[in-house]
Amino acid sequence: MNILDAAYHTVHDFQGGANALASRLGIKSPAVLNSKVNPNTYTHHLTLLEASKLMAITGDYRILQNLCAEHGKAAIDLPDIPESKRDTSLMDTFLYLAIHKGNVSKAFREMMADGRITQGEALDMSRVIHEMHVTLAKLDQQVQACISK
């Protein structure tokens, strides 16, 4: 198996498949997610952030394992040491922020494509900016909660 097959099977072996995963990954539709993981589609690609989030949501690390195998490396589980204060929700929020940044960039590119801005495009832009603000606020709360006292 290669990383493209691993991505395909990670999505399609998950209960509910692309329908259950697309919105959780910040992808507009299950059809787009299906295209991103279809090894025969060359127009859509899973980003590294999306692949990371996909593995976090599904608990399926075949993408990582196959990527390591291609480079002669191995991925192993780290021991769960409570003293390490490893907070995966904080990292997930940070990674999700990068996805929102991509959404803002995409909305901006689409809005400016014809050289004019319509009311609908402005509303779409406001929506993705708001989603990014919500994630920034969540990240700020999580960082503040991690402050050592």
C-alpha positions as a Markdown table, in Angstrom:
| # | Residue | x | y | z |
|---|---|---|---|---|
| 1 | Met | 0.0 | 0.0 | 0.0 |
| 2 | Asn | 1.2 | 3.6 | -0.7 |
| 3 | Ile | 0.2 | 6.9 | 1.0 |
| 4 | Leu | -2.5 | 7.6 | -1.6 |
| 5 | Asp | -4.1 | 4.2 | -1.0 |
| 6 | Ala | -3.8 | 4.7 | 2.7 |
| 7 | Ala | -5.6 | 8.1 | 2.6 |
| 8 | Tyr | -8.4 | 6.5 | 0.5 |
| 9 | His | -8.8 | 3.6 | 2.9 |
| 10 | Thr | -8.6 | 5.9 | 6.0 |
| 11 | Val | -11.6 | 7.8 | 4.7 |
| 12 | His | -13.6 | 4.9 | 3.3 |
| 13 | Asp | -13.0 | 2.5 | 6.2 |
| 14 | Phe | -14.2 | 5.1 | 8.7 |
| 15 | Gln | -17.8 | 4.7 | 9.8 |
| 16 | Gly | -19.8 | 7.1 | 7.7 |
| 17 | Gly | -16.9 | 7.6 | 5.3 |
| 18 | Ala | -16.5 | 11.0 | 3.6 |
| 19 | Asn | -20.0 | 12.0 | 4.7 |
| 20 | Ala | -19.0 | 11.8 | 8.3 |
| 21 | Leu | -15.5 | 13.3 | 7.9 |
| 22 | Ala | -15.7 | 16.2 | 5.4 |
| 23 | Ser | -17.2 | 18.8 | 7.7 |
| 24 | Arg | -15.0 | 17.8 | 10.6 |
| 25 | Leu | -12.0 | 18.4 | 8.4 |
| 26 | Gly | -13.3 | 21.8 | 7.2 |
| 27 | Ile | -13.9 | 20.5 | 3.7 |
| 28 | Lys | -17.1 | 21.8 | 2.1 |
| 29 | Ser | -18.5 | 18.6 | 0.8 |
| 30 | Pro | -18.0 | 14.8 | 0.9 |
| 31 | Ala | -17.5 | 14.8 | -2.8 |
| 32 | Val | -14.5 | 17.1 | -2.5 |
| 33 | Leu | -13.0 | 14.9 | 0.2 |
| 34 | Asn | -13.6 | 11.8 | -2.0 |
| 35 | Ser | -11.8 | 13.6 | -4.8 |
| 36 | Lys | -8.9 | 14.5 | -2.5 |
| 37 | Val | -8.4 | 10.8 | -1.5 |
| 38 | Asn | -9.0 | 9.3 | -4.9 |
| 39 | Pro | -5.7 | 8.0 | -6.1 |
| 40 | Asn | -6.9 | 8.5 | -9.7 |
| 41 | Thr | -7.8 | 12.2 | -9.3 |
| 42 | Tyr | -5.0 | 14.6 | -10.1 |
| 43 | Thr | -6.9 | 17.9 | -9.5 |
| 44 | His | -7.6 | 17.7 | -5.8 |
| 45 | His | -5.1 | 16.8 | -3.0 |
| 46 | Leu | -5.2 | 16.3 | 0.7 |
| 47 | Thr | -3.1 | 18.8 | 2.5 |
| 48 | Leu | -0.6 | 17.8 | 5.2 |
| 49 | Leu | -2.8 | 19.6 | 7.8 |
| 50 | Glu | -5.9 | 17.8 | 6.5 |
| 51 | Ala | -4.0 | 14.4 | 6.6 |
| 52 | Ser | -2.9 | 15.1 | 10.2 |
| 53 | Lys | -6.4 | 16.0 | 11.3 |
| 54 | Leu | -7.8 | 13.0 | 9.4 |
| 55 | Met | -5.5 | 10.7 | 11.4 |
| 56 | Ala | -6.4 | 12.5 | 14.7 |
| 57 | Ile | -10.2 | 12.1 | 14.0 |
| 58 | Thr | -10.1 | 8.5 | 12.8 |
| 59 | Gly | -7.3 | 7.2 | 14.9 |
| 60 | Asp | -6.1 | 5.5 | 11.7 |
| 61 | Tyr | -2.4 | 6.1 | 11.1 |
| 62 | Arg | -1.9 | 4.2 | 7.8 |
| 63 | Ile | -1.0 | 7.4 | 6.0 |
| 64 | Leu | 1.8 | 8.1 | 8.5 |
| 65 | Gln | 2.9 | 4.4 | 8.5 |
| 66 | Asn | 3.1 | 4.3 | 4.7 |
| 67 | Leu | 4.9 | 7.7 | 4.5 |
| 68 | Cys | 7.5 | 6.4 | 7.0 |
| 69 | Ala | 7.8 | 3.2 | 5.1 |
| 70 | Glu | 8.5 | 5.1 | 1.8 |
| 71 | His | 11.5 | 6.8 | 3.6 |
| 72 | Gly | 12.8 | 3.8 | 5.5 |
| 73 | Lys | 11.5 | 5.1 | 8.8 |
| 74 | Ala | 9.2 | 3.9 | 11.5 |
| 75 | Ala | 6.5 | 5.7 | 13.6 |
| 76 | Ile | 5.9 | 4.4 | 17.1 |
| 77 | Asp | 3.4 | 5.4 | 19.8 |
| 78 | Leu | 4.9 | 7.6 | 22.5 |
| 79 | Pro | 4.2 | 6.5 | 26.0 |
| 80 | Asp | 1.4 | 8.3 | 27.7 |
| 81 | Ile | 3.2 | 10.2 | 30.5 |
| 82 | Pro | 0.8 | 12.5 | 32.3 |
| 83 | Glu | 3.7 | 14.7 | 33.5 |
| 84 | Ser | 4.5 | 15.6 | 29.9 |
| 85 | Lys | 1.3 | 17.7 | 29.8 |
| 86 | Arg | 0.9 | 16.8 | 26.1 |
| 87 | Asp | -2.3 | 18.5 | 25.1 |
| 88 | Thr | -3.5 | 17.2 | 21.8 |
| 89 | Ser | -6.6 | 19.4 | 21.8 |
| 90 | Leu | -4.4 | 22.5 | 21.8 |
| 91 | Met | -2.4 | 21.1 | 18.9 |
| 92 | Asp | -5.6 | 20.2 | 17.0 |
| 93 | Thr | -6.9 | 23.8 | 17.5 |
| 94 | Phe | -3.6 | 25.2 | 16.2 |
| 95 | Leu | -3.7 | 22.9 | 13.1 |
| 96 | Tyr | -7.4 | 23.8 | 12.5 |
| 97 | Leu | -6.4 | 27.5 | 12.5 |
| 98 | Ala | -4.1 | 26.8 | 9.5 |
| 99 | Ile | -7.1 | 25.2 | 7.7 |
| 100 | His | -9.1 | 28.3 | 8.4 |
| 101 | Lys | -6.3 | 30.4 | 7.0 |
| 102 | Gly | -6.4 | 28.4 | 3.8 |
| 103 | Asn | -10.2 | 28.9 | 3.7 |
| 104 | Val | -9.8 | 32.7 | 4.0 |
| 105 | Ser | -7.2 | 32.6 | 1.2 |
| 106 | Lys | -9.4 | 30.5 | -1.0 |
| 107 | Ala | -12.4 | 32.7 | -0.4 |
| 108 | Phe | -10.3 | 35.8 | -1.2 |
| 109 | Arg | -9.0 | 34.3 | -4.4 |
| 110 | Glu | -12.5 | 33.4 | -5.5 |
| 111 | Met | -13.9 | 36.8 | -4.5 |
| 112 | Met | -11.2 | 38.7 | -6.5 |
| 113 | Ala | -11.2 | 36.4 | -9.6 |
| 114 | Asp | -13.4 | 38.6 | -11.7 |
| 115 | Gly | -12.2 | 41.9 | -10.3 |
| 116 | Arg | -15.4 | 42.9 | -8.5 |
| 117 | Ile | -16.9 | 41.9 | -5.2 |
| 118 | Thr | -20.6 | 41.0 | -4.9 |
| 119 | Gln | -22.7 | 41.1 | -1.7 |
| 120 | Gly | -22.7 | 37.2 | -1.7 |
| 121 | Glu | -18.9 | 37.1 | -2.0 |
| 122 | Ala | -18.5 | 39.6 | 0.8 |
| 123 | Leu | -20.8 | 37.5 | 3.0 |
| 124 | Asp | -18.9 | 34.3 | 2.2 |
| 125 | Met | -15.6 | 36.2 | 3.1 |
| 126 | Ser | -17.2 | 37.4 | 6.4 |
| 127 | Arg | -18.2 | 33.8 | 7.2 |
| 128 | Val | -14.8 | 32.3 | 6.8 |
| 129 | Ile | -13.1 | 35.2 | 8.6 |
| 130 | His | -15.6 | 34.7 | 11.5 |
| 131 | Glu | -14.8 | 31.0 | 11.6 |
| 132 | Met | -11.1 | 31.9 | 11.9 |
| 133 | His | -11.8 | 34.4 | 14.7 |
| 134 | Val | -13.7 | 31.7 | 16.6 |
| 135 | Thr | -10.8 | 29.3 | 16.3 |
| 136 | Leu | -8.3 | 32.0 | 17.3 |
| 137 | Ala | -10.4 | 32.7 | 20.5 |
| 138 | Lys | -10.5 | 29.0 | 21.3 |
| 139 | Leu | -6.8 | 28.8 | 20.8 |
| 140 | Asp | -6.3 | 31.8 | 23.1 |
| 141 | Gln | -8.5 | 30.2 | 25.8 |
| 142 | Gln | -6.6 | 26.9 | 25.6 |
| 143 | Val | -3.2 | 28.6 | 25.8 |
| 144 | Gln | -4.3 | 30.6 | 28.8 |
| 145 | Ala | -5.6 | 27.4 | 30.5 |
| 146 | Cys | -2.1 | 25.8 | 30.0 |
| 147 | Ile | -0.2 | 28.5 | 32.0 |
| 148 | Ser | 1.8 | 27.0 | 34.8 |
| 149 | Lys | 1.0 | 28.4 | 38.2 |
